[in-house]
Amino acid sequence: MDLKALTQLLGEKVKTDPVTLTAFSTDATPEFKATPEAVVFAESRDDVVKLIQFANENKVPVITRGAGSNLAAATVPITGGIILVMTKLNRILEISKSEMLAVVEPAVTNVNLDNAAAEYGLMYPPDPGSKTVSTIGGNIATCAGGLRGLKYGVTRNYVLGLEVVLGTGEVINTGSRMVKDVAGYDITRLLVGSEGTLGVITKATVALRPRPTISKYGVAYFKTLADASVAVDAIVGAGILPATLEFLDQVCINAVEKFAAIGLDTSAGALLLFGEDGDSDDVEIKTQQMADICANPAGVISVTRAKNVVEADQLLFARRCALPALAREASLAVSEDICVPRPLLAETVAKIAEISKARQLKIGVFGHAGDGNLHPKVLADINDPAEVARLHAALDDIFNLALDMGGTITGEHGVGIAKLPYLERKVGKEQMYLFRRIKSAFDPNGILNPGKTGS
């Protein structure tokens, strides 16, 4: 790559010093690291266009990155090239209360958009655990979900339109401001979850929803995670669609309590956090119904309703800090992301416990119980090669278990590099060929995030 020509094109936005290259050689995914040749901090759509045109002409890989919170190594530059950092495109351009939508640049964080929407009595429902740092562009690239996914859906349910720079440097605008718009192929949906392999998002129009005025939460403790899964099935089977239905196993409970000291019952095998939101007495009724359901299954230890906002916030914090709390438990902590049909949740968590025992590893399991999204976090000593090998074997067991259960290898983290070996088994050879043909239409020279989904 002609770094001199790139610098002449974009000036001081181009960084090639060793410190910057090292800082952008990895994301939040353990064990994956590769050094780029340059890092470019874009400040406008025009910067992105210039860079992509340069890269396309010179056939240089471009890996687009926001906050770097990805957990599938989707922003690791395994083929070298240029890291395109979008963090300076961080403006909320518009919030329309009457249309219930926002227009944002890609580096607006999830929490900042939601807080801005709150001033208009609205909310942005997607609620990933990393919402304080993860960006809307990154959320769109991976189709992030989160704690409210069962009731409100995931990122793809809220993306109305996108401004995107293709691999040729061409700029397209997909979708519109309207909820109803079926003019042509749904390119917007295709781009959601494409992990930067089809285009670079420079602007997004997203739907907002009325902000609920009431939220109620509770917590139930069970002897095992399988017991908690039975309660989950009973709640949804009763026709209740909770705003929150999350769980932690005993490994997670102990790690969170050690990390945060908020009074969790560390003797329990599992914790189930349930909650509802809305604007009427129905919230109270449904929350109590969930508490009553949790009190019935065999294996229940206790059920408690949060008395106030402080207690509710503590429960939500316990769930959100599960990932960082577990990361403190071992020198290597790999967080994965599978989904299985909800009726098979109890069987799946029981089999993960068997994998943990067979591989002689500690595996903490937490996740979004309501939509069957499990996050097994496998812990090992990074300085013990035999233990690291068992960790990789356990991950292989977990991915194949998800597929055997009729589930998927990722619900919200994306495929990236980490899960690419399992993608063909999930989608089949024919779809893999289709992915590549779609990729070539958007990015004929294959410069956008090569080596990832569809490449």
N, C-alpha and C positions, 0 to 999 in steps of 0.2 A: 504494500500500500504506500502511496505517495503522501506521507504525513505533511510534507511541506505544502503540497497543493491543498490538502484538507485545511491546514491552518490559514492559508491565504484566503480560503473560502469563508471560514467561520471565525477566524481570529482567536481571541482569548477564550472562546467557548470550548475550544479543543484543549484537552489536558492529556499529557503523555508522561508525566512524572511518575516514578515508581510507587510513591505513596498512593496516588489516586488509582493507578492501575491495580494495585493490590486490594484497595478498598472495594473496587467494583469487580473483583474476580469471583465473588461468591454471593449468595443470597442467604436466606434463613434456613436453607436445607443443609444439614450436616453432610460432610464427606465429599461434596462436589465443589471443585474449584478449577478455574481456568483463567488465565490472564489475557485481557483484551490488548489490542495494539493501541487503542486510543479511547478516551471517554469524551463525549460531547454533551454539554449542558445546553439543551435547546431553550430558547426564550420566546419562541413564537412558532406559528405554523410554517412561516416562510423558512425558518431555520431547518425545520424537519424536512421540508420539500428539497431544499438545497442539499442537505446531507444524503437523503435517499437517492436523489439524482446522481450525486457523486458516487455513492456506493454501487448503484446499479450499473453505471458506466464502467466502473472499475472492478465489478463483481466482488465487492467486499461485504462480508456479513455485517448485519446490523441487529443488535439485540436491544429491544426497547425495555426500559426499566422505570419503575416508579419508586416506591419506598423500599423495595428489596425484601419484602416480608413473605415472598413466595416460599412454599414448603415442598415444591416438587422439582426444584432446580431449573425452573423454566427460564430464569434470567441469567443463568450461568453461561458465559461465552465459550462453549466447548469447541467451537471452530475458530476462535480468535475473532478478529475484526473490531468493530466499534460498538461500545456500549452507548446507547442513546438515552440520556437521563432526562426525564420529563418533569422533574420536581419544581421547576420554575414556572410551569404553566399551571398555576394553582388558583385561578380566579373563579368565583361564582359570578357568572355573567348576567344571570337573570333568574328571578323566582316569580312565577305568575300564580297568584292565589286563585284567580278565576279559572285558569286552565289546569291548576294543580300540577305544575311541572317546574323543572329547573333546567337551566342551560349552564353547563360547567366545563371548565378545562379539566384535563385528565388527572392532574395532581391534587385536586381538591380531595381532602380526606373524607372518609365516610362520616366521621363524627362531626366535622365542620359543616358538611351539607345538611345533616340532620338537625344540628343546632340552629343553622340559618333558617331552615324550613319551619322550625318551632316558633319563630317570631311571627309567622303568618298562620299559626294554628295548624300547621301541616307537619308531616314527617316523611323521611326517606326510609322505608321499611327494611331493606337488606341490612343485616346486623351481624357481620362477621366478628369473631372473637378479637380480631386485630383492628377493629374499627377506628381506634384512636390514631393509628399510623397508616393503615392501608388506604390506597387511593382509589378513586372511582374508576380511573383507567385500568388499574390492576384488578379491581373487582370485576370489571367487564371482561377483561382478558381471560379470567379464570371462571367466570360466572359464579362468583362468591355467593355463599348462602348465609348461614349464621343461626343465631338462637331463635329468630322469629320465622324460620323458613316454613314450618308446618302450616301456620295460619296465613302468612303473608306472601309466601313464595320466595324466590331467589332473584338474583340480579336480572336475569333475562326477562322476568316479568315486568320490569320497570324501565327498560331501555326503549325509548321511542324512536330515537334517531341518532346518527353518528356522523361526524366529519372525520374522514379517514384518508391518510396518505398511503397509496398503494406502493408496491415494490418497484414500480416504474417512476414514482414521483408524481403520478397523477393524483388529484384530489377529488374524492367523491363525497356526496352527502346522501346518506341512506335514511329511509323512514321519513318522519315529519313530526310535527307537534301534535298530530291527531292520534287518538287512541285507535280509531278506525282508519286504516290506510292499507289497502291490498293491491296497490299499483305495482305490478311486477313481482319479481322474486323477493323473498324476505332476506335481503342481504344483511340487514341489521342483526337478525337472529343468528345468521351464519358467523358473523364476526364475534358475537358474544361467546366466550369460551375458546377462542382460537389462539390464545396465548402469544399474540404478536407475530404469528406466522403468515398472516394474510394482509396486514396493514398496520399503520400506526395511528392510533386514535388521538385526535387533536381537540375534539369537542364532543360533548355528549348532551343529548336532551333526555332527561329522565322524568318519569312520572312520580308524583308525590301523592300522599294520602292524608285524609283528615287525621289529626293527632288525637289519640284517645285521651280522655280526661281522667280516667280511673284505671289503676293497675293493682292487682292483688296477687300475692304469691304465697306459696307454702313449700314445705320440704318434708319428704318421707324418707325414713331410713329402712333398709331391708337387710336380711342376712346375706343375700347374694345378689349379684347383678341380674342373674336369671329371674329371681323373684321380682325385681324392679321391672323387668321387661314384661312380665305378666300383667303388672299394673298398667303399664303403658298401653298394652293391647286392649285392656278393659276400658281405659279412658277413651281412646279413639273409637272403640267399638260401641260406646254409649252415645256416639254422635257428637262428642265434644271436640272442638278444634282449638286447642289451647294456643295462646300467644307464645308460651314457653313450656317446653317439656324436655328437660335436660338431665343427664345423669353422670355420676362419677362412681368409679369402683373404689375398693378400699385402698389400693395403691395411690390413687389420686386424692382421696380424702386425707390420707396421712400426709402426703406431700403438701397439699394446700394448707392444712392446719399448721404444719411446721413452718410454712412460708408466711402465712397471714395471721395465725392465732386468733381465729374468729369464733371458736367454740364449736367446731364440728364434732360429731360423734365418731371418733376414730375406731371404735369397736365394731361399727357397722360394716357390712360387706359392700353396701352400695347406698348412694344418695340419689334421690329423684327430686329435682326442682320442677315445680309446676306453677303456672301462672296464667292469668287472663287479663285482657285489657279491653276497654270500650268506653261507653258513655252512659251506662244505665245500671240498674240493679241486677241486670243479668250477669254482670261481672262477678258480683258477690255470690250469686247462685251457682254459677259454673265452677268457681274456685272451691266452694264448699262441696260440690258434687265430686270434684277430683280428690279432695281430701278424704271424703267418705269412701270412694273407690279404693284409694291407696290403703285404707285401714282394713280392708277385707282379705286380700290375698294371704296365703300362707307365706311365712317368711318376713312379714312386716314387723318392724321393731317399734317405730313411733311415727306419728304424723303431727306436724305443727304448722299452723298458719302464721305468717309474718304479721306482727301486730302493727307495724308502722313502716314508713318509707325507709328508715335507717336499717331495720332488719331485712327488708326486701332487697335493699342495695347490697347488703352483706352477702345474701344468698347469690345474687347475680355476680358479685365479685368473685365468690368462691368458684363459680363455673368458669368465668373468664380467665382466671389466673391459673387454671389447671395446667395449661401448656408450659408457661414459664416456671411454675412450681416444680413440675416433673423434670424440667431441664436442669434443675439444681441437684437432682438426685444421682446423676451419673455423668461421667465425662463425655459419653456419647448417648444422645437421646434422640431417636428418630420418630417423628410424629407422622402417622399415616392416616388415610382417609378413605374408608370404604363405605358402600351403602348396600344394604340387603333389604329384601321385602320385609315389612314390619312384622308380619306373623312369624318370621324366622329369626327375629332379633334375639330371643332367649336362647335358642339353639346355637346361634352364631357366637354369642358372648361366652357360652359354655365351652365351645370348641376353641376359642382364643385362649381360655384358661388352660385347656389341654396343651395347646401349642407352647404356652409359657412354661408349663411343667416339663414337657418333652425336651424343649431346647434349653432348659435350666437358665431362664432369663426372667427378669422382672418386666412385666408388661402392664402398664396402666391403661385403662380404657375409659374414655369419657366421650361425650358427643350429644348429638341431637336425636334423642330417643324417638321423638314423634315422627320423624321421617326416615328412620332406619339408618341414619348416618353415624357411623362409629369412627372414633379417632383412637386407634391403638397406638400407644407410645412405647416403643421398645427401648430398654435401657441396657447399656453395656459399658465396660471399661475399654476406652479407646486404645489403651496400651497393652491390651491382652488380645493378640491375634486370633486365638481360638474362640474367645467370646465374641469378637467382632464377626467372625465367620458364622457363629450360631445366630447372631442378630440378623444377618442377611438371609440365612435359612428360614428364620422365623417370619421375616417379611414376605418371602416367597410363599410360605405356608398361608399367610394371611390373605394375600392377593388371590391365590388359587381357591381358598375357602370362599371368598366373596363371590367369585365367578361360579363355583360349584353350587352356591346358594341361589343362583340366578340374579346376583347383584352386580355391582360395578366396582372398578378399581379406584374410582375417585368420584366424590360427590360435590366437592367444591374447591379442592386445592389445585386441580389440574393434573395433566399427565406429565408435562415437562420431560426431563430425562429420567427421573426416578422410576416412572411407571411405564415408560415406552416399551420395554420388553413384553409387557402383558397386553398391550393395546390390540394387537392383531387377534389374540384369543377372544377379546371382548367384542370386537366389531366385525371380524372376519376379513379374509383376503380381499373380497370384492369391494368392501367399503374402504380398505386401505388404498386400493388403486384409485377409488373415487376421490379420497382425500388428496392424493397427489395430483390428480387432474385439476381439482379445484385450486390447489396451491399454485399450480403453474399458470392458471388464468389470472390470479391476483398478483403473482410475483414470479414472472417468467424466468428470471435469472437466479431464483432461489436464495436471495440475499437476506430475507427476513427470518430471523431466529432459526437458522438451519439446524437440522439434527433433532428437531422437536416434532410435535404432532403434525402429520401430513407432509413432512419433509422427506 
